[in-house]
Amino acid sequence: MSQTWEQFGGQVVDGNFPLLQWLGGSESGAVFLTERHDGDRIVKAAIKLIPAPENSELQLSRWRQAAGLAPAHLIRLFEMGKCEVGGTPLLYLVMESAEENLAQVLSHRALTPAETRAVLEPLLDILGYLHTQGLVHGHIKPANIMAIGDELKLSSDGLLRTGESAANTLVPQADAYAPPESLPGSVAPVKGASSAGDVWSLGMTLVEVLTQHLPVRDAAGQGDPELPPDLPEPFLDVARHCLVRNPEDRWTLTQIAARLENLSPVREIRPAAGPAQAAVRPQAMPVKRNSYAVPIAIGAIGVLLAAILLVPKLFRRNSETPQAPVAARQEPVSQPASSPREPLMTEKSAEKGPALRPAADGTAPGEVVERVLPDVPKSARDTIQGTVKVTVRVDVDPSGEVQFAELQNRGPSKYFATLAMQAAQHWGFRPPKVSGQNILSTWSLRFEFTRAGTTVIPTQEIP
């Protein structure tokens, strides 16, 4: 069916929503990039298509109820209805387009304790709101924790009423995050969707964000999951009380929040990271094929974006180390256009001449020693009109490796912004010196994409 979904690209749903780009899907549904009118503006959105179920009105009523919810930490739902595409009867749902999701951050690194707390707090708020409304999220997991700009948001298209069975909905059935009482053959006292089930899934997610791995579940299905003993407190305590087999014995959201209050804010000091581990900004969080996060890449259908994420401010590294004292501008680096896909092109600037010598006082500017240019397939390059400009700001540690990257100017295309972010994290630098000592530095890398090739202009920032 996924091939059929992809072939729907270019058609218009309900006379209003063009299917601009297929973002992914499964047998049960697909998500496309689309546009919608917001007053006088036309804005990007995501549109979900599912085969029309036997009781279409019931599903539409669930979506309408979710659309009426106001909290800022829920993905907003806009238009919905019945349609027919390619002769197939479908339901459609137009929703806010998240940029990335937490699952993609975890594919590169675990979160720090401070980042984990920053994620947990809004999740507790929104789950508390839903539970007071008689609703249950039903599928808490990293892929459904998204980001838009600097805000974390939770998916809202699969909400359940308390006590409702997921078997009667379009919510994916039990997965690795599902509570034991939802599994076949369970004799648990709580049946159907429940707040306790959300707590279990939250506990599984908590362990994963700190370790990049889910806890090991009891193979016999009788005991609680095995937790990593080195999980930092208070998260170990929270996870232990969330992942209790009997739902009636699990902590409530209030108890979780109270336990978190015992965690004092800690200034984060990150170890130096290599290019493959560079911290990046979930400014919004690349997407799993069945998630609703939207990498915007008009005209580049079928190009798989690298799993490098842009991270919210809550994940930013906070460093008070002095920055480089001087600014140094490098000559642009260019990549000619090419038809076939090629690996990232790397150029060692050290081959061009000797390193800058420190002044008598031991001060020297920084210097680029390794440039990496994005791999842009011809199909994407041919969509460029004029010049697409993207600026990436990178923090460089005293060893010359990129430790943190964020977009200063994303330009008109999320696709090319993502390519620039991917390449920027692999640049190498000779760090500036003060009194003979290497220090941190900050650089702006301006990527200019044209049909003829790619140019990058690096500039060291003045602190």
N, C-alpha and C positions, 0 to 999 in steps of 0.2 A: 504493500500500500504506500510505503514511503516514496517509491518511484512515482506513483500516481500523484501524491501530494506535490512533489516537486514540479510536475508538469502543469500544475495549476498556475504557476507563476505567470504574471502578465495579465491575468484576468481580473475582473472587478467584482467585488462582493456587494450585493445589495445595491448596486448602482453608485456606491459611495467610496468603497475602500479598495484601492488597487493592491494586488498582491505583488509587491515590488521585489521582494527577495525571500526565498525559502530559507528559514533559519534552522529547521530541523523538525523531527517528529518521529512518530512510531505508527504502528497499526491503528492506534486509538485516536490519533490526532496529529496536527501539525501547526507550526507557528510561522508566520510570515511577517516581514516588515511591511508596514503600510503607512498611510497618511490620513489625518482627520482634520476637520475644521475646528479650531478653537477661537471663536469670535471671528475676527478678521484675519487670523493667522492660519497657516497650514502647518501642522506639526507632525513629527514622526510618532508612530505608535506601533504596538505589536497587535496582530490579530491571530486569534486561535481558532482553528477549524476542527470540528469533530463530527463524525457521522451522526446524523440525527437519531437519537434513541427512540425507543417505543413511546416513552412519556417525555416528549420534548419540553412540554410546559413546566414540568417539575424541575428540570435542569435550568431552564430560563428563570424560574422563580428563585432558585438558589443564587444565581448570578445577580439578579435584581436586588436581592437582600444584601449581598456583599457590596454591591455598588452604592447602597445607601449608607454604608458605614463611613465615618468621617476621619478616623485617626490618621495622622501623618505617616505612620510607619507601616501602613498597608498599601500594597500596589493598587492604584486606582483603576476601577473598571468603568468604562464609558458606555459604548453602544453594544447591543447584543440582539440576536434575533435568528430567524430561520432564513436559509438561502439555498440556492442550488448552483453548484459549480461543476461544469463538465457533465451535466446530467445527474450528478450525485446530490441527494438531499443532505444538507449539513446544518449545524448550528454554528454561529460565529460569535466571538467575543472580542471586542476591541479594548485593549488595556494599555496602561502606562508602560512605556518601554524602558525597562531597566537596562543598564549598560553592561554589568557583569554580575557574577554571583560568587558567594563565599567558597563554593567547591573549587573554583579555579584558583583562588588564593592558596588553598590547601594543597593543590597539586604542585606547588613550589616551596611552600614552607608552612610550618605551624605558626599559630599566633602566639604572641607573648602574653603573659598574664594580664598586663594592662590592656592590651587589645581585646583579649577575651572578655574582660569585664565590660569594656566599652560596647561589645556586641551583645552581651547578656542583658544589660540594663534595658535597652529599648525592646528586646524580645520579651522580657518579663512584663513590661508595660503593655505591649500590644496583646499578649496572651491573656493578661488579666482583664483587659477590656473585652476581648472576645468571650471569655468565660462568663463575665457578668451579663452578656447579651444572650446567654444560652447557646453559644456557638463554640465549636472546637476546630482548631486548625486541621488536625488529623494527619499532617505529613510534614512535621518539622524536620528539616535536614539542610545541610549547607547549600545545596543547589537551589533551595527555595528562599534563602536569605540573600537578598539582592541589594544593590546600591544604585541610587540615582543622585548624581552630584555628590554632595557630602552627607546624604541621608541613607541609612540602612532601611530597607523595607522588606516586608514579608509577603510572599505570594498570597493572593486572596481569592483565586478562582476555584478553589476546591474546598471551601469551608463547609463544615457539617454541623447539623444541629446536635446538641447533646443527646446521646442515646441512639443516634441514627447509625445504621450499618453502612460501612463503606461499600459493601457489596451492591447496594442499591444506588450507587453514585458512579460518577466517572472518575473518582479519585483512584489513582493506581493502588492496586491491592498490596498486601503486606510486603514490606521490603526489610532491609537490614536495620532500619530505624523503628520499625513497628513494635509496639508493646506486646508482650507475650499473650495477653488476653485477647488480642486480635487474631492470633494464629489459629489455624484449624485444630479442632480438638481441645481447645482451651476450656477449662472448667472454672475460670476465674469468676468472682462474684460480680464484676463489672462487665456489662455487655455493651457493645456498640461504642461509638465515639465518646470519649470522656476527657475531662481536664487532666485526669491522672495519666491518660495515654499521651497527652501532649508533654507532660512532665517527663515520662520515660524517654520520648524522642529527643527532648531537650538535653537529657543526661547523655544520651548516645552522641549527640552533636557536640556537647561540651568536651567529651573525651577526645573526639576526633579533631577539633580545632586546636587542641593543645599538643596532640601527638601525631597528627596526620593519619591515625588509624582508629578504627572502631574497636571498642572493647570486645574481647572474646566471649561469646555467649556460651552458656552451659550446653554441651552437646546433648545431654540427657533431657534438657528442657525443664529441669527441676530447681536449679539454683540460680543465683544472681550472676551477672556477667563478671568476668575477671578484670579488675582495674589495674592499670600500671601503678606500682607502689610509689614511683617518683613523681606522680602527678602533684603539682604544687597546691598548697592550701590557699584559700578555702575550697578550691575547686574539687579536690579529692573528696572532701566531706560532702559537697553538694552532689557530685556524681554518685557517690555511694548511696545517698538517700533518694536520688531520683530513680536509680536502677535497681529497685526492689521488686521482686517478682509479683508480690501481692500488691495490686494497685491501691488498696486501702491503707497500706503502710508507707506509701511514698510521701515525700514532703509536698506541701502546697507551694504555690508561687510566692506566697507571703513568707513562708519559712525560708525559701531560697534567698529572697531579697534580704531578709534579716541576717542570714549567714554572710552574705556578701558585704554587709555593712562593716564586718570585722576586718575587711581587707583595706589597709591604708594605701593611698595612692603612692606609687613608687616611680621614681624617675627612671625611664628606660635607658639602658646603655647597651647598644647592640654590638656584638662582635663584628669584626670586619667581615664583609661578605664578598665572595667571588662573583663574577659576572652572572653565573647561572643562579645565584642565590640573592641577587639584588632585591632590596625591598622596593616594592612598587605600590602605587597608589590605588584598593577597591574603591576609585571615584565612582566609581561605580563599580562593580565587581564583574574569560572567553567562555563560552557557554557550552554546557553539555548539550548534546543533540536534542534532548527533550525538555530543555529549560526554556524559560521565556525571556531570558536576557537577550539584548539585541545588539550585536556588533554591526554598526551601520556601514554598509559597503555597497552603495548603489552601483550597479553596472559590473559588479565583481561576483556574480552568483556562482556558487560552487567552490570559491576559494576558501580554504580552511584557515581561519585565523589562528595564530600561535597562542598558546595558553599563557599569555603574559597579561597581568591585570593592572588596572589602574586602581589605587587604594584610597577610602575617605580620609579626611583629616584625622579621624580618630586613630588611624594606623600610622600617622606620620612619625618619623624619628625626631626626637627632640634633642638636639645637640647644642651645647653652649661653647664648643670649641671654636677658637678664632678662625676665621676664614682667610683665604689668600689675600695678601695686601695689594696685589697689582692685577691689572687686567691684561690679557694677552689675546690677540686675535689671530687666528690661523687662516691660511689660505683655504678656499673651498675645496672639497673633495668631490669628485664627480664619478658617477657610474653610468655608462652608456646603456641605452635600452637594449634588451635582448629578447628574442622570441621564446626560447625554452626557459623553464624555471631553472635557476641556478642556486647553489648554496650561498649563504651570506658571504659577501665579498669583503675580505679583510686586507687592510694595507698597514704596514708597519712604518710609521713616519720616522722611526729611528734610522731607517735606511737612507733617509734624505740628508742626514748631516749629524754632527755631534750635538750632544745635549748642551743647553744653555749653561754657561758657567756661573756659579754664584758670585755675587758682588763681594767686595772685601769684608762687608759686615755679615756675610753668610746668608744674604737674602737673594732669592731667585724666583722668577715666575714659574708657573706650571706650564706643562707642555703636553700636547697630544702625542702619544707614541703608538697607538693602535686605533684605527678607524674601521668601523664596520658599517657597511651599507646594506639597506634592506633588499631583499629579493622581491622584486615586483614583477609578477607575471604579465605577459603582453596583454592578456585579456583585460586586466585591471588598468594597465598604463594607457590603453587605447580609450578609456573612458575620461581621461583628464582633459579638461578644457583650460588652457592657460597654465598657471602654476599653482599647485597645491602646497601651501606652506604650513609646516608643523614645527613648533618649538618645544623641545624637551629640556627640562632643567634637571641636572644630575648633581648629586653630592658625591664627592670623591674622597675616600679615606686616605690616610697618610701613606698607604702602600701603593696608591695610584689606581685602586679598583673602585668601580661604581658601587656605592652602598645604597643609594636611594634615587628613585627617578619619578618625576611627575610631569604632566603636561602643563606648559605655560600657555601655549596656544594650540588648541586641538585642530584648528582649521575647519574646512567644510565637510570633511569626511572622517568618520570614526575608523574606517578601514585603514586609511593611510596613517592616521594617528597611531593606531596599534602597531603598524609596521615600524614606525619611527621609534616608538617605545621599546619594541623588541630589540632593534639594532642598538639603541643608545645604551642599553644595559651591558653591552659587550665591548664598549670602548675602553681603552686603557690610557692612562695618563702618567707622566712624570710629575709627581706632586711638587708644589711650590715649597720653598724653604724660608724659614725665618730663624735667624741666628744659627744657621746650619742644620736646623731640625725640620724634617718633613711635617707639613700641617695639612689639615683638611682644606678642600677647595670646592667651589661651586662653579659649574659651567652651564651655559645655555647652548644647546645644539639645534641650529635651525636647519631643518630638512626642507628642501625644495624639490618637489616631484613634478616633472614634466613628461611629455610623451617621449622626449629625446633622452631622458636619463634622470638621475637623482644627484643633487648637490647638497652637501652639508657644510655649514659655516659654524665652527665652534668659537665661542667667546667665553673667556674666564671672567666671572663676575667680580666686581669690587665689593668687599664686605661693607 
